[in-house]
Amino acid sequence: MMETRTPTDKQTLIRRVRELAREEFAPRAAFYDETATFPAEDFDLLFRAGLNAPTAPEEYGGLGLGPHRADALTLWSMTKEIAKADLSLARCWEGHVNSLMLLDGCANEAQKALWFEGAVQRGEKWVAWSGEPQSRAPSETQKFGTTTEKVEAGYVVDGTKVFATSATGADWAILLVNLAGPGGIRHATGSPDTQLLLACDLSDPTIKIDGTWWDPIGMRSTVSYLVRFNRTFIPETHLIGYPGQYLLEGWQTYFIPHYAASFLGAAEAAYDFALDYLTSQNKTADPYVQHHVANMSINVDTGNLWLRHVARLWEEGEREEAQIAGSRARHVMEHLAEDVVKHSIRACGARCLNRPSALERIYRDLSFYVRHDNDDQILATIGKSILGQPHDASFYKP
């Protein structure tokens, strides 16, 4: 089924991912979820199929996809197919391909030559970690956060990060850190020029991974563990871009609609599940079932229209409009996807929430994943943009 050469035709790329998702990823999804283990075999297959570096530039052996390379829709369509099979796998994939996109936009030529070779030739996996929430949850006894110190020939990172996706599977992590103190970038309050991107080799023995922190309702195989850095040294040659570049150039806005693509994949999977189940159970004549199916179909179509709209804005260079449109799509897709899952459950009944039902897993994974950002703050940010108020298009902070 798989070829070793890298395909270039866009439809061929999407079709190849769809085949892998249906024939390989979907059958394993329940196992990875039950065991809460990283989907390593799935990434191995993506590498062997020539799909491990879709957002790396073609001159470095990649496929040159993504909003940064004016081909957002092909990338997001690939992600959607993966999410239809396994939303946790799609999250790990997002982290990897978004990191390669960030390297493409911010790294220097020597860094690109080194790191893209690893991804293209050896299947090395990347991720970006920022999570350092400064407020404690009721069950937590300590704060999370790192301190980053400039030393001779590099930097020393000390402390903890959480929600560290692909913690046991990635080879490299882009650490979003702050010289001003804990908070990373997402939760930091320091000025942009104190915020850095550092490429960290995760084989460093000073890095310890704590899996006991991670026991969520869904997205279990993202293995988004707690990671401890015990005065981890990162050479200056691994500083990516200039201080503050991630915020000043709005790089997070490139990735926001990527979440929407994954949500849409989960919605399409729930819709397909319902159609198969209702047909096999001979329930299609029920008028209430027909209502549920119609709602699901309309929601899925609406989601695809939004994804195409945002992709077109990026691909035509309408960057400022694309940034806020990405947040709009992210907000809309959360609600469309949750609504599709709700209609699927109501149409199919309680038996479809009995493990190992795929719909049960989609329900849990989507419920957890949409919490990645606070939708109330997303909506407020959209309102601020309409009203001409100052707003944070990257992290929706007040």
C-alpha positions in Angstrom: 0.0 0.0 0.0 2.8 2.5 0.9 5.4 3.9 -1.4 8.8 5.1 -0.4 8.9 8.1 -2.7 7.5 11.4 -1.6 4.4 12.3 -3.5 3.9 15.9 -4.8 0.4 16.0 -6.0 -1.9 17.5 -3.3 -4.8 15.0 -3.8 -2.3 12.2 -3.7 -1.0 13.4 -0.4 -4.4 13.6 1.1 -5.4 10.3 -0.3 -2.3 8.6 1.1 -3.0 10.0 4.6 -6.6 8.9 4.3 -5.6 5.4 3.5 -3.1 5.2 6.4 -5.7 6.7 8.7 -8.4 4.2 7.8 -6.3 1.1 7.4 -3.6 1.6 10.1 -4.3 4.4 12.6 -8.0 3.9 13.3 -7.7 0.2 14.2 -4.9 1.0 16.8 -6.6 4.1 18.3 -8.4 2.2 21.0 -5.2 0.5 22.1 -3.2 3.7 22.4 -6.1 5.3 24.3 -6.6 2.4 26.7 -2.8 2.2 27.5 -2.2 5.9 27.3 0.9 5.4 25.2 2.4 7.5 22.4 1.4 6.4 18.9 4.9 5.6 17.9 4.0 3.0 15.2 1.7 5.5 13.5 4.6 8.0 13.3 6.9 5.3 11.9 4.3 4.7 9.1 4.1 8.4 8.3 7.8 8.5 8.0 8.0 5.5 5.8 5.3 7.0 3.6 7.4 10.2 3.1 5.0 12.3 5.2 7.1 13.1 8.3 8.1 16.6 7.2 5.1 18.2 5.4 5.9 21.7 6.5 9.6 21.6 5.9 10.6 23.4 2.7 11.0 21.4 -0.5 14.7 22.4 -0.8 15.3 20.5 2.4 13.4 17.4 1.4 10.0 18.4 2.8 6.7 19.0 1.1 6.5 22.8 1.6 3.0 22.8 3.0 1.2 25.1 5.6 0.0 28.7 5.8 3.6 29.9 6.0 4.2 28.3 2.5 0.8 29.4 1.0 -0.7 25.9 1.0 -2.7 25.7 4.2 -5.6 23.6 2.9 -3.6 20.6 1.9 -1.9 20.4 5.3 -5.2 20.9 7.2 -6.9 18.3 5.1 -4.2 15.8 6.0 -4.6 16.7 9.6 -8.4 16.3 9.4 -8.0 12.7 8.0 -5.7 11.8 10.9 -8.1 13.3 13.4 -10.9 11.2 12.0 -9.0 8.1 12.9 -7.5 9.3 16.2 -7.7 12.8 17.7 -4.8 12.2 20.1 -2.6 11.2 17.1 -3.7 14.4 15.3 -2.6 16.5 18.3 0.9 14.9 18.3 1.1 15.4 14.5 0.0 19.0 14.9 2.8 19.7 17.4 5.3 18.1 15.1 4.4 19.8 11.9 3.8 23.1 13.5 7.3 22.9 15.1 8.8 22.3 11.7 6.9 25.3 10.3 8.3 27.4 13.1 11.8 26.3 12.2 11.1 27.1 8.6 10.1 30.7 9.5 12.5 31.4 12.3 15.6 29.2 12.2 18.8 30.2 10.4 20.2 28.2 7.5 22.6 26.1 9.5 19.9 25.1 11.9 17.5 24.2 9.1 20.1 22.1 7.3 20.7 20.2 10.6 17.2 19.7 11.9 15.3 19.2 8.7 17.7 16.4 7.7 16.9 14.7 11.0 13.1 14.9 10.3 13.3 14.0 6.6 16.0 11.3 6.7 15.7 9.8 10.1 12.1 10.5 11.1 12.9 12.7 14.1 9.9 14.0 15.8 9.5 17.6 17.1 7.1 19.4 19.5 6.8 22.8 21.0 6.2 23.2 24.8 5.1 26.4 26.5 2.7 25.2 29.3 3.6 26.8 32.6 0.3 27.8 34.2 0.9 30.0 37.2 -2.4 29.4 39.0 -2.9 26.1 40.8 -5.7 23.6 40.3 -7.4 22.4 43.5 -5.5 19.1 43.4 -2.1 20.6 42.8 0.4 21.2 45.5 3.0 23.2 43.6 3.3 25.8 40.9 4.7 24.9 37.5 7.3 27.0 35.7 10.8 27.4 34.4 13.6 29.9 34.9 16.0 30.5 32.1 19.4 32.0 32.7 21.9 33.2 30.1 25.3 31.7 30.7 28.5 31.4 28.7 27.8 29.9 25.3 24.2 29.2 26.0 21.3 29.1 28.4 20.3 27.0 31.4 16.7 26.0 31.9 15.5 24.8 35.3 12.0 23.9 36.5 8.9 22.2 35.1 6.5 22.4 32.2 3.2 20.6 31.9 0.9 19.6 29.1 4.1 18.6 27.4 2.6 16.7 24.4 4.5 13.8 22.9 6.7 13.8 26.0 7.8 10.1 25.5 7.8 10.2 21.7 9.5 13.4 20.5 13.2 13.7 19.9 13.3 17.5 20.0 11.3 20.2 21.7 11.1 23.9 21.0 10.9 25.4 24.5 9.0 28.6 24.8 10.7 30.2 27.8 11.2 33.6 29.4 14.3 35.2 30.8 12.1 37.3 33.1 10.8 34.3 35.1 8.2 31.5 35.0 5.3 31.5 32.6 6.8 30.4 29.3 5.2 32.6 26.6 1.5 31.6 26.9 1.3 32.5 30.6 4.1 35.1 30.8 3.8 38.8 31.6 7.3 39.9 30.7 8.1 42.0 27.6 8.6 40.3 24.3 12.4 40.8 24.3 12.7 38.4 27.3 10.9 35.6 25.5 13.0 32.9 23.7 12.6 29.8 21.5 15.2 27.2 22.4 15.6 23.8 20.6 16.1 21.1 23.2 17.5 17.7 22.6 15.2 15.5 24.7 17.9 12.8 25.1 19.6 15.1 27.6 19.9 13.2 30.9 19.1 16.2 32.9 15.5 16.0 31.6 13.1 13.9 33.5 9.6 13.0 32.4 6.8 12.4 35.0 3.8 10.5 33.7 2.0 10.4 37.0 0.7 13.9 36.5 -1.2 12.9 33.3 -4.5 11.0 33.9 -7.1 12.8 31.8 -10.6 11.9 30.6 -9.5 12.0 26.9 -6.5 12.7 24.6 -4.7 10.1 26.7 -2.2 9.0 24.1 -0.8 12.5 23.6 1.2 11.6 26.7 1.2 15.3 27.6 3.2 14.8 30.8 5.0 16.9 33.3 8.7 17.5 32.3 11.4 18.5 34.7 14.5 20.4 33.6 17.4 20.0 36.1 19.6 22.9 35.0 19.5 21.7 31.4 22.1 23.5 29.3 21.1 24.5 25.8 23.9 25.9 23.5 23.5 29.3 22.0 23.5 27.6 18.6 20.1 26.3 19.5 18.5 29.7 20.0 15.8 30.0 17.3 15.2 33.4 15.8 15.4 36.6 17.7 14.0 37.3 21.2 10.2 37.9 21.1 9.9 36.7 17.5 7.1 34.2 18.4 4.9 37.0 19.8 5.9 39.9 17.6 5.3 38.0 14.4 2.1 36.3 15.6 3.3 32.8 15.0 0.5 31.3 17.2 -2.1 32.6 14.8 -0.7 30.3 12.1 -1.5 27.3 14.3 -4.9 28.3 15.7 -6.9 27.1 12.7 -5.0 23.8 12.7 -6.9 23.0 15.9 -10.1 23.6 14.0 -9.0 21.1 11.4 -8.6 18.4 14.1 -12.0 19.3 15.6 -13.6 19.0 12.2 -11.9 15.6 11.7 -13.5 14.4 15.0 -16.9 15.7 13.8 -16.6 13.9 10.5 -15.7 10.7 12.4 -18.8 11.0 14.6 -21.0 11.7 11.6 -19.6 8.7 9.7 -20.1 6.5 12.8 -23.7 7.5 13.1 -24.5 6.9 9.4 -23.0 3.4 9.5 -24.7 2.5 12.8 -28.1 3.9 11.9 -28.0 2.2 8.5 -27.0 -1.2 10.0 -29.7 -0.9 12.6 -32.4 0.0 10.1 -33.3 3.3 11.9 -33.2 5.6 8.9 -37.0 5.9 8.7 -37.3 7.5 12.1 -38.0 11.3 11.6 -36.1 12.3 14.7 -33.0 10.3 13.4 -33.4 12.2 10.1 -33.3 15.5 12.0 -30.1 14.5 13.8 -28.5 13.3 10.5 -29.5 16.6 8.8 -28.0 18.7 11.6 -24.7 16.7 11.5 -24.4 17.0 7.7 -25.0 20.8 7.8 -22.4 21.2 10.6 -19.8 19.2 8.8 -20.4 21.2 5.6 -20.2 24.4 7.5 -16.9 23.4 9.1 -15.4 22.6 5.8 -16.5 25.9 4.3 -14.8 27.7 7.2 -11.6 25.8 6.8 -11.5 26.6 3.1 -12.2 30.3 3.8 -9.4 30.7 6.3 -7.0 28.7 4.1 -7.7 31.0 1.2 -6.9 34.1 3.2 -3.5 32.7 4.2 -2.8 31.5 0.7 -3.7 34.8 -0.8 -1.5 36.7 1.6 -4.3 38.4 3.6 -2.4 37.8 6.8 -4.2 40.3 9.1 -7.6 39.1 8.0 -6.5 35.5 8.2 -5.4 35.8 11.8 -8.7 36.8 13.2 -10.6 34.5 10.8 -8.6 31.7 12.2 -9.9 32.5 15.7 -13.4 32.7 14.3 -13.0 29.3 12.7 -11.5 27.9 15.9 -14.6 29.2 17.9 -17.2 28.0 15.4 -15.6 24.6 14.9 -15.5 23.8 18.6 -19.3 24.3 18.7 -20.0 22.6 15.4 -18.0 19.5 16.4 -19.5 19.2 19.8 -23.0 19.6 18.3 -22.2 16.8 15.8 -21.1 14.5 18.6 -24.2 15.3 20.6 -26.5 14.5 17.7 -24.6 11.3 16.9 -25.1 10.1 20.5 -28.7 11.0 20.6 -29.4 9.3 17.3 -27.4 6.1 18.1 -28.2 5.7 21.8 -26.4 4.8 25.0 -24.9 1.6 23.6 -22.6 3.7 21.5 -21.0 5.1 24.6 -20.0 1.6 25.8 -16.3 0.9 25.2 -14.6 0.2 22.9 -17.0 2.3 20.8 -15.2 4.8 18.6 -17.9 7.3 19.3 -17.2 7.0 23.1 -13.5 7.8 22.5 -14.4 10.7 20.2 -16.7 12.1 22.8 -14.0 12.0 25.5 -11.2 13.2 23.3 -13.1 16.2 21.9 -14.5 17.2 25.3 -10.9 17.5 26.6 -9.2 18.9 23.5 -11.5 21.9 23.0 -10.4 23.1 26.5 -7.0 23.9 24.9 -8.1 27.5 24.8 -10.9 29.2 26.8 -13.7 29.8 24.3 -15.1 32.7 26.3 -11.8 34.5 25.8 -11.7 33.6 22.1 -15.1 35.1 21.6 -14.2 38.2 23.6 -11.1 38.6 21.4 -13.2 38.4 18.3 -15.5 41.1 19.7 -12.6 43.3 20.6 -11.2 43.1 17.0 -14.6 44.2 15.7 -14.9 47.1 18.1 -11.3 48.3 17.5 -10.2 47.4 21.1 -6.7 46.1 21.9 -6.6 42.4 21.8 -4.2 39.4 21.9 -4.7 37.4 18.8 -2.3 34.7 19.8 -3.2 33.6 23.4 -6.5 35.6 24.1 -5.1 37.0 27.3 -7.1 40.0 28.7 
